[in-house]
Amino acid sequence: MLDAVLLVAIGFGVGVYSTALGAGGAFLLTPLLLIRHPEVPPEYVATASLSIVVLSSGLSAVQAVRSRRLDLPVVAVLLAAVVPTAILGAATTAYVPRREFQLGFSIFMFAMAIYLLLPRRQLIVERLSGWRRLVETREGTVLYTFPVARGVIAATAASYLSSLAGIGGGPLYTPLEIRVMRIPVLLAVPTAHVMVAALGISGLALHLATGHIGEPLRDAPWLAIGSLAGNPLGRRVGRRLGEGPVVRLLVVGIILVAARTAWGAL
């Protein structure tokens, strides 16, 4: 019973943190499950973590639609491009040995943190061309230009790498949407939830279809209960954050998770 209470508490913290930042939470849950189940193949860990992502980000995605903080045509373009790639990434997980999976996951996360810490001017060459968007939200009118080709390429690469790592993609999509796709933070966080939910469903469906059901999945209900309970608080926190705090908080979590996962693999 104590173990279940601890998992619920951890899930609550992950739910608040990840919902506020537009992440599904799997980048925190995957290393936790790797530590709790040291002998389990990575594809079984990915099944458990993605199942929680689907519930948590799915709820946030529904809330995003209801709050009218989505640019639905842009979301449709991104989903059409990245869902097939996410399925390919999930299929690749079964061919990666566990130790190499942990080390690769850590390197991937460290690289993501470095990317987020680099000044924006070194990463982006601004272009005037693109798909000009005008979105009416409850907070007011949002006007921006979406670079279609650049956005689709970035999202497709992120979907494969995140699905391969079993993390859903939240830590990637929010900063990519803000920095590369030029989506305002008001729309970027809820858009990330929709993307993560859709990609999580794709990856989870493949893992379940191929029989990747094991011991880590028993932790999922308790973690999911905590995560769902933390969603409302996370949404309130997220509405108060600007681009800078979102990126900095993501970097802190990513570095801590990457360091702990790498230590466990050495």
C-alpha positions in Angstrom: 0.0 0.0 0.0 2.8 2.4 0.9 4.3 1.7 -2.6 1.1 2.6 -4.2 0.8 5.9 -2.2 4.4 6.8 -3.2 3.6 6.2 -6.9 0.5 8.3 -6.7 2.6 11.1 -5.1 5.2 10.9 -7.8 2.6 10.9 -10.5 1.0 14.0 -9.0 4.3 15.9 -9.1 5.0 14.7 -12.6 1.4 15.7 -13.6 1.8 19.3 -12.3 5.3 19.8 -13.8 4.6 18.2 -17.2 1.1 19.7 -17.7 2.4 23.2 -17.0 5.2 22.8 -19.6 3.2 21.0 -22.3 5.0 17.7 -21.8 3.4 14.3 -21.4 5.6 13.4 -18.4 7.1 10.2 -20.0 10.6 11.7 -20.0 10.3 11.6 -16.2 8.5 8.4 -15.9 10.7 6.3 -18.2 13.8 6.6 -16.1 11.7 6.0 -12.9 10.4 2.7 -14.4 13.9 1.7 -15.7 15.1 2.1 -12.1 12.2 0.2 -10.6 12.4 -2.7 -13.1 16.2 -3.1 -13.8 15.8 -6.4 -15.8 12.9 -5.5 -18.0 13.4 -4.8 -21.7 13.0 -1.1 -22.8 9.9 -1.8 -24.9 8.0 -2.9 -21.9 9.0 0.2 -20.0 7.9 2.3 -23.0 4.5 0.7 -23.0 3.9 1.6 -19.3 5.2 5.2 -19.7 3.2 5.9 -22.9 0.0 4.6 -21.3 0.3 7.3 -18.7 1.1 9.9 -21.3 -2.0 9.0 -23.3 -4.2 9.6 -20.2 -2.5 12.7 -19.0 -1.9 14.5 -22.3 -5.3 13.3 -23.6 -7.1 15.1 -20.8 -5.0 18.2 -21.4 -5.7 18.0 -25.1 -9.4 17.9 -24.5 -9.1 20.9 -22.2 -7.1 22.7 -24.9 -9.8 22.2 -27.5 -12.5 23.4 -25.1 -10.5 26.5 -24.2 -10.0 27.4 -27.9 -6.2 27.7 -27.5 -5.4 25.7 -30.6 -4.7 26.5 -34.2 -6.5 23.5 -35.6 -5.3 23.6 -39.2 -1.7 23.8 -38.1 -2.2 21.0 -35.6 -3.8 18.9 -38.4 -0.7 19.4 -40.7 1.7 18.4 -37.9 -0.2 15.3 -36.9 -0.5 14.1 -40.5 3.3 14.4 -40.8 4.4 12.9 -37.5 2.1 10.1 -36.6 3.5 7.5 -39.1 7.1 8.4 -37.9 6.1 7.9 -34.3 4.9 4.3 -35.2 8.2 3.7 -36.9 10.1 4.9 -33.8 8.1 2.7 -31.5 8.8 -0.3 -33.7 12.5 0.4 -33.5 12.6 0.3 -29.7 12.5 -3.5 -29.5 15.8 -3.8 -31.5 17.8 -1.7 -29.0 19.5 -3.5 -26.0 18.6 -2.1 -22.6 22.0 -0.7 -21.6 22.4 1.0 -25.0 18.8 2.2 -24.7 19.6 3.9 -21.3 22.8 5.5 -22.6 21.2 6.6 -25.8 18.2 8.0 -23.8 20.7 10.0 -21.6 22.7 11.4 -24.6 19.4 12.3 -26.3 18.2 14.2 -23.2 21.5 16.0 -22.7 21.5 17.1 -26.3 18.0 18.4 -25.9 19.1 20.4 -22.9 22.0 21.9 -24.8 19.7 22.8 -27.6 17.3 24.6 -25.2 20.2 26.5 -23.6 21.6 27.9 -26.8 20.6 31.5 -27.6 17.7 31.6 -30.1 19.6 33.7 -32.6 22.1 30.9 -33.1 19.4 28.4 -33.9 17.0 30.3 -36.2 17.3 32.4 -39.3 14.1 34.4 -39.4 12.1 34.2 -42.6 9.3 36.5 -43.7 7.6 33.8 -45.7 5.2 31.2 -44.3 1.6 30.5 -43.5 0.2 33.6 -41.8 -2.2 32.6 -39.1 -4.9 34.5 -37.2 -6.3 32.7 -34.2 -9.1 33.9 -31.9 -8.7 32.7 -28.3 -10.4 33.6 -25.1 -7.4 35.7 -24.2 -7.6 37.7 -27.5 -6.4 37.5 -31.1 -3.1 35.7 -31.9 -1.2 36.5 -35.1 1.9 34.7 -36.2 3.6 33.1 -39.3 4.0 29.3 -39.4 7.0 28.1 -41.5 5.4 24.9 -42.9 8.4 23.1 -44.3 10.7 23.8 -41.4 7.9 23.0 -38.9 7.1 19.7 -40.5 10.7 18.6 -40.7 11.4 19.5 -37.1 8.2 17.8 -35.9 8.9 14.6 -37.9 12.4 14.2 -36.5 11.2 14.8 -33.0 8.4 12.3 -33.3 10.8 9.5 -34.3 13.4 10.2 -31.7 10.9 10.7 -28.8 8.9 7.6 -29.8 12.1 5.5 -30.0 12.9 6.7 -26.5 9.4 6.0 -25.3 8.9 9.6 -24.0 6.0 10.9 -26.1 7.9 14.0 -27.2 6.7 16.7 -24.7 10.2 18.1 -23.9 10.9 18.5 -27.6 7.6 19.8 -28.9 7.1 22.8 -26.7 10.5 24.4 -27.4 10.4 23.3 -31.1 7.0 25.0 -31.5 8.2 28.2 -29.8 11.6 28.4 -31.3 11.5 26.7 -34.7 7.8 26.8 -35.7 7.3 30.3 -34.2 4.0 29.4 -32.5 3.3 31.8 -29.6 3.6 30.2 -26.1 -0.1 30.7 -25.5 -0.8 28.2 -28.3 2.4 26.2 -28.1 1.8 24.4 -24.8 -1.7 23.2 -25.6 -0.6 22.2 -29.1 2.2 20.2 -27.6 -0.4 18.3 -25.4 -2.4 17.4 -28.5 0.8 16.2 -30.4 2.0 14.2 -27.4 -1.4 12.6 -26.9 -1.7 11.6 -30.6 1.9 10.2 -30.7 1.5 8.4 -27.4 -1.6 6.7 -28.8 0.3 5.6 -31.9 3.3 4.3 -30.0 1.2 2.6 -27.3 -1.0 0.9 -29.9 2.0 -0.7 -31.6 3.5 -1.9 -28.3 0.3 -3.4 -27.2 -0.3 -5.1 -30.6 3.2 -6.7 -30.4 2.6 -8.0 -26.8 4.9 -5.6 -24.9 3.0 -6.0 -21.7 4.9 -6.7 -18.5 5.6 -5.8 -14.9 6.1 -2.0 -15.4 2.5 -1.7 -16.6 1.3 -2.6 -13.0 2.7 0.8 -11.8 0.9 2.7 -14.5 -2.6 3.0 -12.8 -1.1 4.5 -9.6 1.1 6.9 -11.6 -1.8 7.8 -13.8 -4.1 8.6 -10.9 -1.5 11.0 -9.5 -0.8 12.5 -12.8 -4.4 13.2 -13.6 -4.9 14.7 -10.2 -2.0 17.1 -10.8 -3.3 18.2 -14.3 -5.7 21.0 -13.1 -2.9 22.6 -11.0 -0.5 22.2 -13.8 -2.8 24.0 -16.2 -3.2 26.9 -13.9 0.6 27.2 -13.4 1.1 26.9 -17.2 -1.2 29.8 -18.0 1.0 32.0 -15.8 4.4 31.1 -17.4 6.1 32.8 -20.2 8.5 31.4 -22.8 11.6 31.9 -20.6 10.3 30.1 -17.5 8.9 27.2 -19.6 12.2 26.6 -21.3 14.3 26.9 -18.1 12.1 24.5 -16.1 12.2 22.0 -18.9 16.0 22.2 -19.0 16.3 21.5 -15.2 14.1 18.4 -15.4 15.8 17.1 -18.5 19.3 17.4 -17.1 18.4 15.7 -13.8 16.7 12.8 -15.6 19.5 12.4 -18.1 22.2 12.3 -15.4 20.3 9.7 -13.3 19.6 7.5 -16.2 23.2 7.6 -17.4 24.4 6.7 -13.9 22.2 3.7 -13.8 23.5 2.4 -17.1 27.2 2.7 -16.2 
